[in-house]
Amino acid sequence: MEKIKRKIQNLKKIRLFSYIYLNHFCSRIERNGKGRIIPYKNAVIDLEKGSQIRIEDENICIGVNKLKKSKTETYVRLRENAVWDAKKGCEISYGSTIEILKNAELESKYFTMNNFSTLVSAKKIILGEDVMIARNAVVFDSDFHVIEYDENQAEYSETVSIGDHVWIGANAIILKGVIVGNGSIIAANTVVTKNVEQGVMVGNEKKLCVLKENVRWRRA
């Protein structure tokens, strides 16, 4: 009886018709195991022409941990011919965004993505096993626009590779071409533009400055 109650409670949390369509009728989902896409309430999943999500034995959970009565949406969008190769499952918290642009790729093992984080792939992003992405973190593999300097044109998209058991802290930003080694930690509010060795914690050093002395304040 308890199992039945739990199943009913879980069904109330998901978008049932979307679940049925994605897991049984959608030609853009390739299932190579027992895994399912679990779209929780207010999960918005947009799969354009030629795009594909490949699932193996673990579930892709989209929009988890949503607050009761909240209307905050969670976005997963694959543009034309984009591919998400999900070798293992994931848990994407409410308010987050994953977008894979035209002809781009996301390759992932198990990862979690906390509230309001953003991942956008214009070429290829690789997430290793047990990657933890904190709140408001950003992973981009592109500038998304052409930048020219010294009469040269920079590559505006370069693969990002995140190793196994990496913790990306709150408000951290990982930019194009970066490789993060296994077991590393990206501290909160860090902007990463260079490779990170394995087993280290990195952050942007900032000094706290006194702007004015002998100040007082009150509510206006």
Buried (B, 14 or more C-beta within 10 A) or exposed (E): EEEEEEEEEEEEEBBEEBBEBBBEEBEBBBBEEEBBBBBBBBBBBEBBEBBBBBBBEBBBBBBBEBEEEEEBBBBBBBBEBBBBBBBBBBBBBBBBBBBBBEBBBBBBBBBBBBBBBBBBBBBBBBBBBBBBBBBBBBBBBBBEEEEEEEEEEEEBBBBBBBBBBBBBBBBBBBBBBBBBBBBBBBBBBBEBEEEBEBEEEBBEEEEEEEEEEEEEEEEE
